[in-house]
Amino acid sequence: MELYNYDNNKSEYEYDIKPESLVIKKTNENYLKYILTFKSPYVSSSDINNNVYSELFLKEDFFKKNVNFSSPDKNLILNEFKFYNKEIPFVILLHGFSTGNEKLKTYYNFMYNMLDKNIACLFINLPFHLKRRPHNEASGRRLIYYDDLGTLIFFHQCVVDVRKSINIIDNILSPKTITICGISLGSMISTITMALEKKIDKGILILGGGNWEEIHWNGILRFMLKGNCAGDEIISREKCHQYYLNFPKFLEKLIKINPDKLTTSL
């Protein structure tokens, strides 16, 4: 298994950016939205998943002079971004597990509230979610059926995607401060990313699960999983309890292993 060594490839800044109208009609015409897309540093088996889709939310007030905010030309957009006020706080928002289109209104309201408080925001679609889900597949659903190695690779792709987005934002806007805000699954990804990415100044972790056994058997997730604790096998609560007890010891051994030697047989 090969993981992507992001620290040795930070010079990659290939991306596309274009303006787009706001999803929810607001009376404040001062709001701006751009679609920022780029290739994921980690190449999975799904082409649509490997195209990272994110939405950049700004305000005209964040710029030091009046510019043409509707230009579809990337070079003109980047030239306009030279007048961006670097003192504006910047937040990267990561959504929760299985977030679908029906939940987006809540996230957009969050971002509009950020704009009202003069905070810029980037909303990233995580791997196999939203715009990155394969055809005829529910958003994030395949994560339930991953084995240990598949789960590791999923989180790995999440983290390198976020790190690349931070490098792009730093390159085109250069905000003085960058905060990462994660909800549920997004908070777990935020924690890992903060441990690796020095450009993140602060982290906001919301509903980040830290006890899978408790979440699985006593939370509302049990109605979705219906006893499915590992793959397609229906596993009892007692057996799931043993999995959780052994997990800390598993991690102690895992961190001592060369990542290149990780296999599903582990």
C-alpha positions in Angstrom: 0.0 0.0 0.0 1.3 3.4 -1.0 0.2 6.5 0.9 0.8 10.0 -0.5 3.7 11.8 1.2 2.2 15.3 1.2 5.2 17.0 2.8 7.4 16.1 -0.1 4.9 17.3 -2.7 3.6 20.6 -1.4 4.4 22.5 -4.6 1.3 21.1 -6.3 -1.1 24.0 -6.8 -3.1 22.8 -9.8 -6.7 23.8 -9.5 -9.6 25.5 -11.1 -11.8 28.3 -9.7 -14.9 30.0 -11.1 -17.7 32.2 -9.7 -21.2 30.7 -9.0 -24.5 32.1 -7.9 -25.5 31.4 -4.3 -27.5 28.2 -3.5 -29.9 29.9 -1.1 -31.2 33.3 -2.2 -30.2 36.0 0.2 -31.0 39.6 0.4 -27.4 40.5 0.9 -26.0 40.8 -2.6 -22.6 41.4 -1.1 -22.0 37.7 -0.7 -19.7 35.9 -3.2 -19.4 32.2 -4.0 -16.6 30.5 -6.0 -16.3 26.8 -6.9 -12.8 25.6 -6.2 -11.9 22.2 -7.7 -8.6 20.2 -7.8 -7.3 16.7 -8.2 -6.9 14.8 -5.0 -3.2 14.1 -4.1 -4.3 10.5 -3.4 -5.7 8.6 -6.3 -8.5 6.2 -5.4 -10.4 3.8 -7.7 -13.1 6.3 -8.4 -12.5 9.1 -10.9 -15.4 11.3 -9.6 -14.1 10.9 -6.0 -10.6 12.0 -7.1 -11.9 15.4 -8.2 -12.2 17.4 -5.0 -15.1 19.8 -5.0 -15.2 22.8 -2.6 -17.1 26.1 -2.3 -15.4 29.3 -1.3 -17.6 32.0 0.4 -16.4 35.6 0.5 -17.9 39.1 0.6 -17.2 42.1 -1.6 -16.2 43.9 1.6 -13.3 41.5 2.0 -11.5 43.3 -0.8 -9.6 46.6 -0.6 -11.0 47.9 -3.9 -13.9 47.3 -6.3 -13.1 44.5 -8.7 -15.1 42.4 -11.3 -16.3 39.6 -9.1 -18.3 37.8 -11.9 -15.4 37.2 -14.3 -15.2 33.5 -15.3 -11.6 33.8 -16.3 -9.3 32.1 -13.7 -6.4 34.5 -14.3 -8.7 37.5 -13.9 -10.1 36.0 -10.7 -6.6 35.5 -9.3 -5.6 39.0 -10.2 -8.7 40.3 -8.3 -7.7 38.2 -5.3 -4.6 40.2 -5.0 -6.7 42.9 -3.4 -8.1 40.5 -0.8 -7.8 41.7 2.8 -5.5 39.2 4.5 -6.7 40.2 7.9 -10.1 38.6 7.4 -10.3 35.4 9.5 -10.6 32.2 7.4 -12.5 29.0 8.3 -12.4 25.6 6.6 -15.6 23.7 7.3 -15.7 19.9 7.1 -19.1 18.1 7.2 -20.2 15.0 9.0 -20.6 11.4 7.9 -23.2 10.6 5.2 -24.0 14.3 4.6 -26.3 14.5 1.6 -27.9 17.3 -0.4 -30.9 17.4 2.0 -28.6 18.5 4.8 -26.8 21.2 2.9 -29.2 24.0 3.9 -27.9 23.8 7.5 -24.3 24.0 6.4 -25.0 26.9 4.0 -26.7 28.8 6.8 -23.6 28.3 9.0 -21.5 29.8 6.2 -23.8 32.7 5.7 -23.6 33.4 9.5 -19.8 33.3 9.2 -20.0 35.9 6.4 -22.2 38.1 8.5 -19.5 38.0 11.2 -16.9 38.9 8.5 -15.3 35.5 8.3 -14.4 33.8 5.0 -15.3 30.2 4.6 -14.3 27.1 2.5 -16.7 24.1 2.5 -15.0 20.9 1.3 -16.8 17.8 0.0 -15.1 14.9 1.7 -14.2 11.7 -0.2 -17.2 9.7 -1.5 -19.6 12.4 -0.2 -21.9 14.9 -2.1 -20.4 15.9 -5.4 -17.7 13.2 -5.0 -20.0 10.2 -4.6 -20.0 7.6 -7.4 -23.2 7.2 -9.5 -26.1 5.3 -7.7 -24.3 5.4 -4.4 -25.5 7.1 -1.3 -23.3 9.9 0.1 -20.6 8.4 2.4 -22.4 5.0 2.6 -19.4 2.9 1.5 -17.4 4.0 4.6 -19.6 1.7 6.7 -18.3 -1.4 4.9 -14.6 -0.6 4.9 -12.2 -2.8 6.6 -9.3 -1.4 8.7 -7.1 -0.7 5.8 -9.9 0.9 3.7 -10.8 3.2 6.6 -7.1 4.2 7.0 -6.9 5.1 3.3 -10.2 7.0 3.5 -8.9 9.2 6.3 -5.6 9.6 4.5 -7.3 10.9 1.4 -9.4 13.3 3.5 -6.3 14.8 5.2 -4.2 15.3 2.1 -7.2 16.8 0.3 -7.6 19.4 3.2 -3.9 20.1 3.2 -3.9 20.8 -0.5 -6.9 23.1 -0.2 -5.0 25.0 2.6 -2.0 25.4 0.3 -4.2 26.7 -2.5 -6.0 29.2 -0.3 -2.7 30.3 1.2 -1.4 30.8 -2.4 -4.4 32.8 -3.7 -5.7 34.7 -0.6 -2.9 34.4 2.0 -5.2 34.8 5.0 -3.4 35.8 8.2 -5.2 33.1 10.2 -6.7 29.8 9.2 -9.2 27.9 11.4 -10.5 24.4 10.7 -14.0 23.5 11.9 -15.2 19.9 11.8 -18.6 18.4 12.6 -18.7 14.7 13.6 -16.6 12.9 11.0 -15.2 16.3 10.0 -13.9 16.9 13.5 -12.0 13.6 13.5 -10.4 14.6 10.2 -9.7 18.1 11.6 -7.8 16.6 14.6 -5.5 14.6 12.3 -5.0 17.5 9.9 -4.1 19.8 12.8 -1.4 17.4 13.9 0.3 17.6 10.5 -0.5 21.0 9.0 1.3 24.0 10.6 -0.7 26.5 8.6 -3.7 25.8 10.8 -3.9 28.3 13.7 -7.0 27.0 15.5 -9.4 24.1 15.5 -13.1 23.9 16.4 -14.3 20.3 17.0 -18.1 19.7 17.1 -19.6 16.3 18.1 -16.4 14.5 17.4 -17.0 10.8 18.3 -14.4 9.3 20.6 -16.0 6.1 21.8 -17.2 3.9 18.9 -18.8 1.3 21.1 -20.9 3.9 22.8 -21.8 5.6 19.5 -22.6 2.2 17.9 -24.8 0.7 20.6 -26.3 3.7 22.5 -26.5 6.4 19.8 -28.9 6.9 16.9 -26.4 5.3 14.6 -27.5 1.9 15.8 -30.7 2.2 13.8 -28.6 2.6 10.6 -26.0 0.0 11.3 -28.4 -2.6 12.8 -25.7 -4.6 14.5 -23.2 -4.3 11.6 -20.0 -3.6 13.4 -17.5 -5.1 10.9 -18.2 -5.8 7.3 -21.4 -7.7 6.4 -21.2 -10.0 9.5 -23.9 -9.3 12.1 -21.9 -9.0 15.4 -23.3 -9.1 18.9 -22.8 -6.3 21.4 -20.5 -8.5 23.5 -18.2 -9.2 20.6 -18.2 -5.5 19.6 -17.2 -4.7 23.2 -14.2 -7.0 22.8 -13.2 -5.2 19.6 -13.2 -1.9 21.5 -11.2 -3.3 24.4 -8.5 -4.5 22.1 -8.3 -1.4 20.0 -5.8 0.6 22.2 -3.4 -2.3 22.1 -3.8 -2.6 18.4 -2.9 1.1 18.0 0.2 0.7 20.1 1.5 -2.0 17.7 0.2 -0.2 14.6 2.4 3.0 15.1 5.5 0.8 15.2 4.9 -0.6 11.8 6.3 0.8 8.5 3.3 2.2 6.6 4.6 0.5 3.4 4.2 -2.9 5.1 0.5 -2.5 6.1 -1.8 -5.1 4.7 -5.4 -6.2 5.2 -4.1 -9.3 6.9 -2.9 -7.1 9.8 
